[in-house]
Amino acid sequence: MQQEVLVLIRLILAHLLTDFVFQPASWVKERSLKKYKSPKLYAHIVVTAVVAYFFSGIWGAWWLPLLIGISHLAIDIWKSYKPARVKFFILDQLFHLLILLVSWILLFNNGAQVLATVFQFISGPRFILIAAAYILAGWPLGYLIGMATEKWRNQAQVNAEGLDQAGMWIGLFERFLILTFILINQYTAIGFLIAAKSVLRFSDKDNTQRKTEYVLIGTLMSFSASFVIGLLVQTSFAYFT
């Protein structure tokens, strides 16, 4: 199974190289303009298929470059008709990865084994605890902190000059980082994160005292709650092992 997984990793590496490293920006631009009539699109498909076949190392699988090449062509033509948005970029890459996964399963005829392994992983207590912790730290906790600090936010008039929903995303990512650092036992990294945010916040001379105090309260709530969630998850690990 280890060698089989290595083949999947090599296929993913081949995709990353051909889609981002070996594909010039001029090819992408021409594809966006000419769609399926772009010669550079088909050049990219040939490179993608050949590199994937080479990286697989399974020379008897003559169908592999055909499957990857044709599917990659269909996905790229679809994407060429979509605007340059994050959601379409993510969908594009998910489709490519799905094709690689299907190709890998066909290579080794191990679909049942893969499904059994995935089900065993996602049904295990560690995965469930970690998933629940990130969901809790991300959205319910953010909603709770927002309600708890609403009166101070109104007093500080934070939304008057700030970017739309920037504070929400900053809080979301900082809670995810804190939780991640706790789960991998990197407590010192939390100190660097706090220091970095403090430098950025207090170096802004335009901040009023009310705004600074509001941000400090929200940050402490966010950090403290994420810290507690991380410790609870770690304690639960010991219970299930």
C-alpha positions, -999 to +999 in steps of 0.1 A: +000+000+000+029+023+007+042+021-028+007+027-042+003+058-022+037+070-034+024+067-070-006+090-060+018+115-046+039+115-077+007+120-098-002+150-077+033+164-080+031+160-118-001+180-118+013+208-096+043+211-119+024+211-152-004+233-140+017+259-122+054+256-130+055+244-166+025+265-178+036+300-188+012+329-180+009+336-217-006+301-222-032+308-195-040+342-210-044+328-245-067+301-233-089+326-215-092+346-248-095+319-274-111+291-253-109+257-270-094+273-301-062+281-283-032+260-296-014+267-262-043+248-245-035+216-264+002+221-258-005+222-221-026+191-223+002+172-240+027+183-214+003+173-186-004+138-200+032+131-207+045+143-174+018+124-155+026+092-174+063+096-167+058+103-130+036+073-126+064+050-136+038+024-148+047+020-184+020-006-191-008+018-183-010+033-218-046+046-210-034+068-181-021+097-202-053+095-223-076+096-193-057+124-176-052+144-208-088+142-220-103+150-186-078+178-181-088+193-215-125+192-206-119+208-172-097+236-186-122+243-214-150+246-188-128+269-167-120+291-197-156+302-198-157+311-161-145+344-146-113+345-126-127+339-092-115+320-062-144+296-062-138+285-098-101+281-092-108+258-062-134+238-082-109+235-111-083+220-088-107+198-070-118+183-104-082+177-114-074+160-081-106+139-084-095+126-118-060+118-104-077+099-075-099+079-099-069+072-122-049+060-092-078+037-081-080+023-116-043+017-117-043-006-087-080-017-086-080-008-049-113+012-047-127-010-019-095-007+001-093+030-003-130+035+007-125+013+038-094+032+048-111+066+044-142+054+063-120+041+091-101+074+093-131+097+093-151+075+117-122+074+142-124+095+174-094+117+166-108+129+133-142+136+148-127+155+177-104+176+155-131+183+130-156+193+158-129+215+174-122+235+142-159+239+134-165+251+170-135+275+170-143+288+136-180+297+135-199+293+168-171+308+187-168+337+163-205+343+165-203+343+203-174+367+204-192+390+180-223+391+202-201+396+234-182+425+219-210+442+200-215+471+224-178+479+224-177+476+185-205+502+183-186+525+207-154+521+188-170+525+154-148+498+139-168+492+108-166+529+098-132+526+081-123+489+081-126+465+052-158+446+048-157+414+070-119+417+074-122+414+112-142+382+109-117+365+086-087+377+108-104+362+138-112+330+120-077+324+109-061+334+142-084+309+160-075+282+135-038+289+140-040+289+178-059+256+177-034+241+153-004+252+174-020+236+205-027+203+187+009+200+175+023+212+208+039+243+194+031+267+223+060+291+215+044+298+181+014+312+199+037+338+215+050+349+181+015+352+168+005+374+197+036+395+193+031+399+155-005+410+159+004+434+187+031+450+166+007+455+137-021+468+158-002+492+181+020+505+154-011+521+137-011+557+150-046+562+137-061+538+163-081+554+190-081+541+226-116+527+222-107+509+191-075+495+206-093+483+237-120+467+216-095+448+195-076+437+226-107+423+242-117+404+211-082+391+206-080+378+242-114+362+240-105+345+207-071+333+219-083+321+253-113+302+239-092+286+212-066+276+237-092+260+260-107+241+230-073+228+220-065+216+255-099+198+258-092+180+225-058+169+237-072+157+269-099+137+250-071+121+229-058+105+261-093+092+269-097+074+236-063+058+234 
